[in-house]
Amino acid sequence: MENTVGRRPKGAAMQHTCKICGAPAQYSYFGTISCRACKIFFKRNAEHGQETLQCLFDGHCEIDQNNRHVCSFCRLRKCFLSGMQIEKIRCALSKVNQKRNKTSIPMVTLMQSTQPILTDEQWNLLSDLSYCYDEHSQISICERYVSLQSTLPLKLRFKSASMIELFQTLMNGCRLLYTNNRDLYSLSFNDRSVLLHKTFKHVECISTNFILSRIGLTNYPAYYNTLETIIHPNVIPTAKLIANRCDFDTTVMKLFLAILSFSTINLTVYDTKTSTENLSDIKQVLHIQDTYIELTWRYLIYKYDAKRSILCFSDLIRCFFAVNNSVMQTYDIQWLTDAMNYVVNQTEDTIRYK
């Protein structure tokens, strides 16, 4: 009898790892063994990415399966270093193009699928969103702030003036979520303005707390002591809850911020000036919002299993409710309101003429 122990079934593909991100891979694309996600990424960015993409960390980002969407510049560079070739893209494009299947995938199919289920267009949107958010993240500024504070005597760390200045820096950086979002400019200026005034407080609150959690500032008791002074003691339990709720994958957080920036729900009970009745094209706003919601769900299913995806989506909703409480509690803090209004007005001037 023929010995078949250890042999692969006929026709089975050998398992490898992607040379770019380390994800499971089976085939060679454009000259290098890679996963489908890196194949699509290279195909989309190889021609012009080296001129248009930028790295915020001096070109030293480590690319792996979990963070490959964070820095497109370093990911593309690793594609080239791993042996991917533009010439092989052009060769593939010279073949007969196959029609793309544009039929929508039912939710059950999405949950059961074990293959990447994001379209090229959705990967492109995700890449644009990553660039938009990474430009304003201010993580390096915050890390320098924490490092500087750590060198000071205990009594001089995280004083009110320096904390307020840090919050203002993060607040100003958050405006780029609006000014760099291409979907916002598909709307009239009136609708851009309504969404900006309606959503900025919540978007800024989530963005700021996410960054502060990432750099570990929310682990310092002195941080909360100063927060009591510059805001109010009642806000501390909510602030700690938000810090715990913001423990998300960076890409998931970017998607969450995008969804929220196009929100049409009444975020606060005092928000009467910017109600949805003032939107001239609410159907288009809802279409954009649905696009980001679907992208978020598809990305979660792509990265996790169905159970974890559902839990993550639920955590996003819980995070929003915690942030909404925080916005309500800080509504009458004068320095915060003044700083917020200043940034919103500056942002409005920018999006007026694009």
N, C-alpha and C positions, 0 to 999 in steps of 0.2 A: 504494500500500500504506500502511496506517495506521501511523504512527510510534508504537512502544510503548516506546521507549527511556526508561528512568527511571521507568516506571510500576510501581506495585505490582500484583501479581497480584490479580485480583478476589477479594474476601473476606479478603485478608490483613490482619492487624492491624498498625497502625503502631507502631513501637518508640519508647518514651519511657523516661525515668528516674523512679524513685520520688521524689516531692517530700520524703519523710521521710528515707530512707536512701541514695538514689542508686542502688539496684539497678535492673536492667532491669524495665520495666513496660509494660503494654499498655493497661490500662483505668483508668477513673476509679471509685473506690470512695468512697462517702459524701461526694462533693463534691470529691475531689482525686485526681489521677493517682498511683497508688501500686502497689507490688508486693503480691502476695498475703499475704506474711508481715506487712506493716504493716497491711493490711486486717484480718486476723484479730486482730492485736494491738489495734487500735483498737476493734474490735467487742467484744472481751473486757473492755477496761479503761475505755472511755469513760464509762460511767455513774458509777462510783465510784472510779476510779483517782486522780483529783485529790485525794481525801480520804485514801486509804489508802497510796498510793505515796510514797516518800521518795527524795531525792537525797543522796548522801554527799559531794558536791562542790559544794555551794551553788548547784545548778541551772545549772551552766555546762558540762555534758558535751556534747561534740561527737558527733552521731549520724551514723554512716555504715553501710555494708553490713557491715563487719567487726565493729563494736562495738555494734550496735543493741540487743543483748540485755543489755548491761552495766548500763544505767540506764533502767529502765522509766519513771521520773518524767519525765526529759528527753525521752524518746522520745514519750510521750503529749503533752507540751506542744508538741512540734514538729508532731505530728499536727493539733492544734487550730490552731496558727499557720499551717499549710499549707492550712487550709480545710476539714478534715474536720468533719462535723456530726453530733451525736447524733441529731438529728431524722431524718436519712436512714437511720440504723440502725433506728429504730422503724418507719419506713415500710417498710423491707425485711422486718421481722419480721411485719408485718401481712399479708404475702402467704402463700400456701399453703406450708407447710414441706415440704421434700423429705426423703425418707428418706435417711439416711446409709449409705453402704456400709461395713459393719464387717468385710468379709472381709479376712483377713490377707494381706499382700502377700509373695510369695515373695522370697527374698534376691536372686535373679537380676533380678527386676523392680525391686527397690530400686536395684541397682547400675546398671541401664540407664536408669532414669528421669532426665529432665532437669527435672522439675517438683518443687516443694516437696512432700515426702512425709510431713510430720509432721501428725498430726491436731490438732484444736483442743485436745483433752485433753492431748496431749503438749506443745503450745506453752504451755499453762497450767502444766503441771508444770515446764517449763523456766523459766518466769517466776518461779514460786515458789522454785525452786532458786537462781536468780540473786539474789533478794532475801535468801534465807537466807545465802548466802555473802558478799554484799557488805556485810552488816551487821558481819561479823567480820573483814573482810580486813585492817584495820589498816595499809593501804598508806600512808595519809597520815601515820600515826605513824612508820612506818619512814622515810618520806621526810624528815620533820623530824629524825629521828635522824641520818641520813646528812648532812643539811645542817649540823647542829650539829657533828658530828664533823669535817667538812671545814674548819670555822673554827678548830679547835684546832691547836696545834703537832703536827708529825708524831709525836713521841714520846708524845703524850698521846691519840692517836686509837685508837678501838676497843679500849679497855682491858677487862679481864676482867669487872669489875663491871658496866659499862654493857652489855656484850654479853649477859651472863646475864640482866640485867633486860629487855633487848629480847626474848630468847627466851621468857621467862616471860610477857611481854605477848602475844606471838603465840600461845603455848600456851593462854592463857586465852581469847583470842578464838576459837580453834578449837572451843571447847565449843559455840558457837552452831550449828555444823553439826549437832549432835545435838538441842539443845533447840528449834531452830526447824524441824526436819524433821517435817512432818505424818505421813509414813509410819511414823516410829518409834513414834508414839502409837497406831498400829493394832495394835501388839503388846502383850503383857503386860509388866508391869514387869520380871519375871524375864528375858524375852528382850531387853528394852531394856538391862538391866544387863549381860547376857552380851556383847552386841554392843559396848557401850561399852568394857568392859574388854578385849575381844578385839582391837578395831580401832583404838583411839584413838592408840596409838604411831605406827602407820603413817600414819593420816590426818593427824595433827599434823606428822609429819616432811615429808610431801609438801606440805602447805599452807604450812608455814614456809619451806621451800626455794623454793617457787614465788614467794612474796611477796618473799623476799630477792633472787631472780633478777630479778623484775620491776623492782625499784628500783635494781638494779645493784650491790648490796652485795657480791655474789659476785665482782665484778671487782676488788676491792681486795685486794692481797696481805696487807695488815695484818689483814684479816678472817680469813684462813686461819692467820696467825701466832697470833692469839688463840684460834682454834679448837683449835689444837694444845695450848695451855695449859689451856683449861677442859675439854677432852674427852680427846683422845689423838692423837699424831702419826699413828697407823695409820688414823685415820678420814679424813684429808685427801684421799687419792685417791678414796675413795667420795663425799665431799662434793662434789668437783669434778665427778665423774661425774653426780651427781644434778642439779647446777646446769645441766649441759648437757642432761640428759634432760627438764628441766622447761620446755622452750621450747615451750609449747602455747598454743593459743587459750584465752582465759580461760573460755569456756563449756565447752570440752572438759575443762579441769581441774576445773571444778565437777562435771561429770558423773562424772569419774573418782573424785573424793572421795566422791560419793554411792554409787557402786558399792562402793567399798572399805568404807564405813561399815556396809554390810549383808553383808559378806563372811562366808562360813561355812567357809572353808578354814583349815587350821592355819597361821597366819601365821608362827609361830616355834616352834622345837623345845622351848623352855622353857615354852610356853603350855599348861599342862595343866589349870589351874583353870577356864578358860573354854572348854572344848572344845564342839563342836557338840552333844555328847550332852546338855548342859545346857539346850539350847533346847527349849521346850515345843511350839512350833509352827514347825518348820523349813520346812514347806511354804509358809507365809505369808512367811517371810523370803526364801526362794528366789524366790517370786513378785515381791516388791518388787525384789530384785536383778535379776531378769530384765527388769523394767520399765525400770530405769535402763540396763541393757545395750542393750536394743532402742532406747531413746531416744538413746543415744550413737551407735549405728550409723546410725540414721536422720538424726541431725543431721550426722554426717560426710558422708554421701551427699548431703544437702541442700546442704552448703557446698562440698564438694570433689568431684573425680571419684573413680571407684572405686579407682584405683591409690593415690592419695594417702590415701584413707580407710583402706585396708588398712595402709599404712605408718604412719599415725598411731596406729592401734589397736596395731600391733606396738610402737611407741615407748612407748605407755602401759604395756605389759607389761614392757618393759625397764626403765622408770622404777621400776616396782614392785619388781623384783628388786634394783635398786640401793638402794632405800629399805629393803628387808628386810635387806640386808647392814648398812646403817647402824644399824638398830635392834638387830641382834645385837651389833654392835661397841660400842654405847653402853649396853648393858643394865646394866653394873655401875658406871656413873658416878653417884655418890651424889646430887649436887645435882640432876641431871637426873631421876633416878628419883623423888626426893622431890617435885620440882615437878610431875612428871607425875601422881603419885598424888594430889596435892592437887587438881589440876584435875579429874581423873576423879571423885574423891569429891564435889566441888562439883557437878559435872554430874549425877552420880547422884542427888543430893538434889533437883535441879531436875526431872528427868524422872520422879521417883517420884510426884509428885502431879498430873501433867497427864493 
